[in-house]
Amino acid sequence: MGLFQTWLRLRLPGFHACGLRTVHEAAVLTPPYWLAERVGLFEELWAAQVKRSASKAQEEQRTIKVSLPGGQKVDAVAWNTTPYQLAGQISSTLADTAVVAEVNGEPYDLDRPLETDSSIRFLTFDSPEGKAVFWHSSAHVLGAAAEQLLGAVLCRGPSTECGFYHDFFLGKERTVQGSELPVLERICRELAAAAQPFRRLEASRGQLRQLFKDNPFKLRLIEEKVTGPTATVYGCGTLVDLCQGPHLRHTGQIGGLKLLTNSSSLWRSSGAPETLQRVSGISFPSAEGLWAWAAWREEAELRDHRRIGKEQELFFFHELSPGSCFFLPRGTRVYHALMAFIRAEYTCRGFLEVKTPMLFSTKLWEQSGHWEHYREDMFALQPPGPDGPASSPSDHPTLALKPMNCPAHCLMFAHRPRSWRELPLRLADFGALHRAEASGGLGGLTRLRCFQQDDAHIFCAPDQLEAEIQGCLDFLRSVYSVLGFSFRLALSTRPPGFLGESHLWDQAEHVLQQALKAFGEPWDLRPGDGAFYGPKIDVHLQDALGRPHQCGTIQLDFQLPLRFGLRYRGQAGALERPILIHRAVLGSVERMLAVLAESCGGKWPLWLSPFQVVVIPVGPEQEGYAREVRSGARAKVQQSLQAAGLVGDLEADSGMSLSRRVRRAQLAHYNFQFVVGQKEQSRRTVNVRTRDNHRLGERSLTEAVGRLLELQNARVPNAEEML
């Protein structure tokens, strides 16, 4: 039975009895009946928990030792002293600004009593972990507002890298209207101003089912995700939600909140997918923080890659190919320049570029494990049989477009016997990948259904692993320094339910830590955040606006070599199993192009620029020479670089003055303008200006073009200052 049918069976059409209006109307007049029932049950369970906790604190009176930041150690009382109280002992400012505690390496509510000897540190909104908790709590506030205003059935409300969102269900036909966002936002602010506490409740599976008996989505999560006898629930005002936490002490810590967008999304638990409504937002501890963000966002909107792509005619999207991009000639030039950069690095670093099929039998994905874990995100199709489309599907295996390259590279490794002399084997692949992203999650070039990655896989021996990881890290640094990005690394270690042997994980995590220490860049440890098949290093870069982007990654994989039975003949003659490293530097080429466009604001560095040179004749008499300069520049580039060339355009609109044509070229962000008049024509020279209107003076044509080629090949970020 689908969740929509379950929703009907649970009498949720009773929303109409509570005042739910038509699709075109705004909201419910009164809260749904189950809201009061759920709150009443939560209060009963909360009172019982408070009583049990008080009894335990009385029965187990004991002193515990707590290590504070800076090495100070203090005494505390088990089941009584809270991190918030300890923060107040350090300073009132810390108590006011702390968002969450970290107790023995685990996130912890500030008002939750400590239970045993602890090492504690306090996280504020300035830390990534603090922001995650702050925005997660804000998502709960949004959920409460959606329940009150819309009678929403809540599904999930996580934090993101740049805020939060909440997905909820309103029925098959109901959607969130743009006109409802201001009302939702007002209710969110009222809930924040009420300073309602977040209360953590441990509930049994039976109690969970009772609490969420009117929410089929939560019931499904309880059955699928709750594996122990109890799970945590958080209450905040009228909101009660299944959640691991932790959260803010109270909603009053949210000083500024704004809702941003509404869209659709999909519920993708087991069973048939259901269409949900998604509302996203941003919040800060103060109104001043929200104002500063609004100013920053205004600048970011001016740099939006979709806006730049349209204005500069780089790419476009069409409804007849949703989630895919049409790259125009100028955008293709940038795209190819990025790929040529990576290919040049591949040549220097011993990578071998390969091409693999796009379409595979699902048997491959079953063997790799992706069909079990990733099936909902893949495009599958049924090929016609020998008698045409009417053949029985059971006679022919289902095919699927590849969402990643690693299984194909395993087939490539395994297609013939391998020797230790071939290792490390570094295979790189720019093949097109397809992923079945929800329509509500698509966003310009940053989230597509069809894209390419600078994807590579390294098959190596165990004693080569550390050197290969160091090589991957050096690859990252080299590329990001050219692109002008700073970055931070994070080591994610084994998660619960990891596959493989513990000693292999220990060895791999040790190797990654040693490589990171030797690398010399700052890095964070994230226990339990690794993939189920191996630990990984995530790379978070920052663009010119300080925004984080996760693009590159380095992942170890113990499972695919096992699943595909990969072996090589070792030096001693015995068959040995290789270690697989997944790595990407750009990640999605399309996404990196978007990040670069926004980071440079459309003012591309020369080596990437689709607007390198524009030739501007002073008058009609010089147009012939200008065309010669333009075509000559192209020919010289083609002779020098074969597959690449300087972009040389002509601006010969005789209806505009010279100054207006120069200004128009500068506003179009041409790196250089070559102005040619009678003097330049007679001397075979050009008069060079930059897009920032710096006049570099007269240069010989040969000298100017040669120098531009040098600067392009060197991939300098500031060619205008170096010509």
Secondary structure, 3 states (H helix, E strand, C coil): CCHHHHHHHCCCCHHHHCCCCCCCCCCCCCCCHHHHHHHHHHHHHHHHHHHHHHHHHHHCCCEEEEECCCCCEEEEECCCCCHHHHHHHHCHHHHHHEEEEEECCEEECCCCCCCCCEEEEEEECCCHHHHHHHHHHHHHHHHHHHHHHHCCEEEECCEECCEEEEEEECCCCCCCCHHHHHHHHHHHHHHHHCCCECEEEEEEHHHHHHHCCCCHHHHHHHHHHCCCCEEEEEEECCEEEECCCCCCCEHHHCCEEEEEEEEEEEECCCCCCEEEEEEEEEEECCHHHHHHHHHHHHHHHHCCHHHHHHHCCCEECCCCCCCCCEECHHHHHHHHHHHHHHHHHHHHHCCEECCCCCEEEHHHHHHHCHHHHHHHHCCEECCCECCECCCCHHHCCCEEECCCCHHHHHHHHHCCCCEHHHCCEEEEECCEEECCCCHHHCECCCECCEEEEEEEEEEECHHHHHHHHHHHHHHHHHHHHHHCCEEEEEEECCCCCCCCCHHHHHHHHHHHHHHHHHHCCCEEEECCCCECCECEEEEEEECCCCCEEEEEEEEEECHHHHHCCCCEECCCCCEECCEEEEEEEEEEHHHHHHHHHHHHCCCCCCCCCCCCEEEEECCHHHHHHHHHHHHHHHHHHHHHHCCCCCCEEECCCCCCCHHHHHHHHHHCCCCEEEEECHHHHHHCEEEEEECCCCEEEEEEHHHHHHHHHHHHHHCCCCHHHHC
